[in-house]
Amino acid sequence: MHADRVNRVTLTLFGLLVLIAGAAAMAASTGLFGASFARQALLGNRVSDYFGQHGGWLWPAIAVGCLLVALACLRWLLALLASTDRAGDIVIGSSVDQGTTVLRPAALVDALTSEVSTYHGVDSARGRVIGDGRAPEVVLTVVTAPAADLHALHHRIETEALAHARQAAGNPALPIQLVLA
């Protein structure tokens, strides 16, 4: 699960809830639900009476609910701070007679971005390896010069730099997302 997707959905739902509550309050204050309803206090006597009659168990229940919300928020915050989609080390070959080679994701990305940065028409390149170390995926973002021939640049990156990265990773089918910006 990606934390950014959960954040967007949660914050969107919370924003919609607050927007609906605010719109309802504004509609009530303008008399849309009746003139007598518009003149009532925000917390009418029925609510105050209910809290007064059931305060012995209601306030502790509210406190427990608030504690649960606070714990959920803390877990969400920890998930944001501790989660990462970056891959671990990439293992190349694991047979006993051939040995095992470990490729660090940063080394692969550094080599890839260094090669692409030297191409004519490239202003900058950055990348990262995401996913599992056993099934990594490379995301490469290339910022091009305004006058760059995008078709030729795309072809060169695909046939040279990405082919070199796939060869270095020992995976000719290594998925690579290329973003030309």
N, C-alpha and C positions, 0 to 999 in steps of 0.2 A: 504494500500500500504506500503510495506516495503522499508524504505529508503536505506538499503544496496543494494537491487535489482536495484533500480533506479540509485544509484551511479554507480554500475557496468556497467549497460547498457549505461548510459550517458558518462562515462569516456571511455568506449570501443569505442563508436561511435566517440568521440572527438579524441581519439588516432588513429583510422583508418583514419579519415579525415586528421590529421597532417601527418601521414605516407604516405598517397597518395600524398599529396601536396609536401612533401619532395622528394619522389621518382620521381615525375614529374619534379621537379626542377633539380634533379641530371641527369635525362635522357636528359633534354633540354640542360644542360651545357656540356654534352658529345657529343652533335651533333645528337642525336637520331631523333630530329624533323627537322633536316637540319642545315647546317653550319651557314647560315645567322641568324637563330633563336638563335643559341648558342651564337653569338656575340652581340646580342641585350642587352640593359640595362634591368634590372628587371622591372622597370616601364617605358615602352616605351612612345614615344611622343603622341600616340593616347590616352593613359590614362591620361597623364598630360594635354593634350589639352582639354579633356572632363572635367576634374576637373576645369580647368581654365575658361571654357565657362559656366559651370553650378554651379560654386562655391556658388552663392547666395542662392540657395536652397539645394545644395548637402551637404554642411558641417552641416547645422542645421539638415538635415535628418539623417546624420551619427551620430550626437550627440544624437538625440532621440533614434536611434537604440542602441547605446552604453548604454544609460540610461536604456532602457528596458532589455538589457542583464544584466546590473548590478543589477537591481531589481529582475530579475529571479534568479541570483546567490545568492542574499541576502535571498530570500525566501527559496531557496534550503538549504542554510546554517542554517537558523532558523529551518527548518523542521528537519535537522539532529540533531541539538542541543536540540530541544524541544520534538522530537518524542521518544516514547518508546513503546515497545510491551509488557511491563509488565502489568500484570492484577491488577485490583483494589481488594478491599476486596471481599472475597468469602462469599456469603450469603447462610447460611444453614437453610432451613425451613423458610417459610414465612407465615404460617397460623396464624390466630389471637389466636386460643386456644393453640397452641404449642409454640408460640413466635418465635423470630428470633435470630439466632446465627451468629455472624460475625467472620470469620476466616481470619486472616491476612496471605497473601501469604508467607511472610518471616517466620512465625511460622510453616507453613506446610513444607516449604523447609528445615528449620533448623532441624525439627524432622526427616524428611526423610533422609537427608544427615548424621545426627548423627547416625541414626540406621544403614544405609548402611556402614558407615565408620568403624563400629565395626566388620563387617563380615570378616572372614578369606580370605585373598587374595585381599583385597581392600587397595590400597595405599591412595586414596583420593576420595571424592565425592563432586560434586557441582550441584546445580540445580536452577531452576527459574520457576516461574509461568507466563505464557504468555496468551494473549487473553483477553477476557472480563471477568469480575468478575463473571458474571452469567453463563458463559460457559468457564471456565479456562482449560488450558492444562499445564501439568507439563513436563519440560524437565530436565532429570537427566543424568549427565555425570559421569561415574564411571571410575577412573583410576585404573587398576588392576596391581597386582604384576606379574612379568614375569612368575612365576611358578604356577599361579592361575589356578584352574580348571574352565574354563569359563562356561561350560555347567552347572555345579553344582551351580556356583555363580549366573548365570542368573536365574536359577530355584528358588533359594532361594530369590533373590531380587523380582522376580515376585510374588511368593506365600506369602512372609512375608511383606517386606517393602512397596511394591506398594499396596498390599491389605490393609495395615494399613493406607496408605495415602488416598486411596479411601474411606475407612470407616470414616476417620477424616473429609474428605470434604463432606461427606454425599452423595456421588455420586459413585455408584458401576461401572459406565461406564466412570469414569474420564479418559480422554485420557492422557497417559503418554508415552513420548518418552524416551526410555532407550538407552544410548550410552555407550558401554563398550569400553574403550580405553586402 
